[in-house]
Structures are given as structure tokens and as C-alpha cells.
């Protein structure tokens, strides 16, 4: 923990410390992935199955290539129903998967502080922040969407600025607006470096997800198999949540250190 609080950590150092947290608390990570991940995976798999049955073998590529057929399709009741199911699935992901992130962040803090880790307690702590998170997440999504509408670049800037907001909620008990402001403060002055780090973290996330699908993708054609693949993917992402937890704590420590230094001159 002293290392996190005293100097800026490099990208691979973040991964190294994150891996140490993950491997020493793998049971807690698995419990979090199962207790939160399985219900989410079931809902998402059901949604995927419902959409597949609604389409009934419809060739989407052919529809897109034919303007008349596509226009007819998007004005049909089938499209409206598919959109409704898809929006529900997106909302489930947006609301519940970050609860995994916050629970892992709570476990990471306990481990780094030398406190006994308890996955159940961390999950409850995560759920207790649910309302605050949902409000912050909605604001985040709106700002990102609006930013993306303006030639994409502003949306990417907002994404980097607000990257840490859920960690601010669980670590600093920040409110919805406060968490967004806290994230932006920690990014200030290091925007491009943090953007590169985020890009690398997302790349690793994609690689891990693809590895899971490559190994277990063959069973995803069955409902139980799809739930398993989704849950395993969530489990692999707990490692990255450990990494970002260290990232946040390091950025916060450096920010406080810099603020204290500045205050010495006034």
C-alpha cells in the first residue's frame, strides 16, 4: 500500500499489483462473479434467446443491404419488440455489472489495508451504493452520448474524464455528482497518459473475453452453456477491476500529495 501512496505507478506495475490482489483473493472474486454474475448472465442469455426466436432465421445482413426491406423491418412490430428486449438487456448490464466492479474494489481495499476480506460484505457494500451509482451512471451515459454526437471526440474525452466515478462512489462514499467531479479531478493533468492506460486495460479485457469464448464458445449454443460463458467472462473481468482499483488509489494518492504541496506555498 505504501508503494501506491508514495509514487506514480507504471502501467505494468498496476497490473502486477492488481494480479497480486486477484490471485490472493481468487475465492472472493469467484463468489462475487457467481452471486452477481449468474443472475445477470441468466437475464442476458434469456434476452439473447428471445431475440433469436423473434428473428426466426431472418437474414439481418440481407435486410440491411436492401433499403426497402430494411425500412419495412424497422417499422414492424418485430423490430419494436426486439428493441425493447435489447434495451432491457443493456439496462441490466449497465446497472448490475458495475456492482461487480464496486464489490471487487471493496475487496481490493480490504486486502491492501490488511483487513480480513469478506466477499459477502463487499457485495452488500456495493449494493448499498446502488441508487447513487444508477444516478451517476445515467448522467455519465447522457454526457457521453451527447459528447459522441459532436464528432465522437468529445464523447471519448468525457469517457476518460469520468472513468473512475464508480470507484469514487465505493472508496470515497461520493455522491452521484461528486463522484463524476472526483473522477475528472484525478484525470486532470494526466489525460493522455490515463487515456493510453485505459485503452490498454480495455484491450486486455477484450483479449480475456475472446479467450473465454474461444475455449468455451462451442457450448454457448445451449442456454446453460451461454450462462456459463458469460459468468466466466465476468470472473475474468474481476482481475481488471483489481487493476483499476490500484489505478484509482494511486491517482488519488498523487492528487492529495500534489494538493498538499501546493497548499504549502499559500
Beta strands, then each sheet from edge to edge (+ up, - down):
end
